[in-house]
């Protein structure tokens, strides 16, 4: 699949404070859902969407991300020597290779906000619009959310396309909310977005989650931007600023999204995937039976 969207940016330099103490040493993006780290789901999604170059915006203290992402030939050789060729082959398939894959790591030395992190990638992107994937937003589904968005991007005039999902009224204050002007199937044309509005101030219930396809002008918008909420350079502000210039639309992806930046979201994602795998049927049934017995007692 070839498209205009050639680069994916993965901002992975955040502090992950909501998961402390787990994230004291282990980056949030490497926390696993069952056995697969969050970053791997995002990489697989970007690959499936035909992305050519992957740019990881990381922090020097999070070098483990690079070690996970890139191929480890020594580990594979050890596994093969111990008769674990299948696992070795699986690792080779999912890892990025410095020869065959176009991968860059850039550093964000201070976590000054998501917008700032995206702007750190500006000198490393290919020409044209860029995709941004937040690995802690896990979106399960086939086709992947980014594949759907890249395809929709070719059909809309909007320069900025953001993943959107409907939330309950009391949830609007947790998200950027789109000011929707027109609905057309999965596309929600918008003239801006408001960061974390109270329910009564929310322009809609369409919340923006962590997948974006952004016009390249986003970098200039971020350059000139003053810190917003929390003193951080907010990506939301730069997207909103571009709405009147390049156009903005939400895209209602068809997969299921889990907020794996939160403990409840991580637990929900783990249980969701475990329920779909016969390997875990017995342990889940045992736990269900225990809970039923406790309730009955
Ligand atoms: P979050 O706000 O969810 O991540 O950013 P966080 O700040 O690490 O987590 P908490 O709130 O303290 O628990 C979403 C994504 O953007 C990255 C994070 O690493 C995460 O993948 N990010 C955030 C950056 O790369 N740089 C930043 O300055 C902020």
Boltz pocket constraint, residues with backbone or C-beta under 6 A from the ligand:
constraints:
  - pocket:
      binder: B
      contacts: [[A, 10], [A, 11], [A, 12], [A, 13], [A, 14], [A, 15], [A, 16], [A, 17], [A, 18], [A, 19], [A, 28], [A, 29], [A, 57], [A, 108], [A, 110], [A, 111], [A, 112], [A, 113], [A, 114], [A, 116], [A, 117], [A, 134], [A, 135], [A, 136], [A, 261]]
      max_distance: 6.0
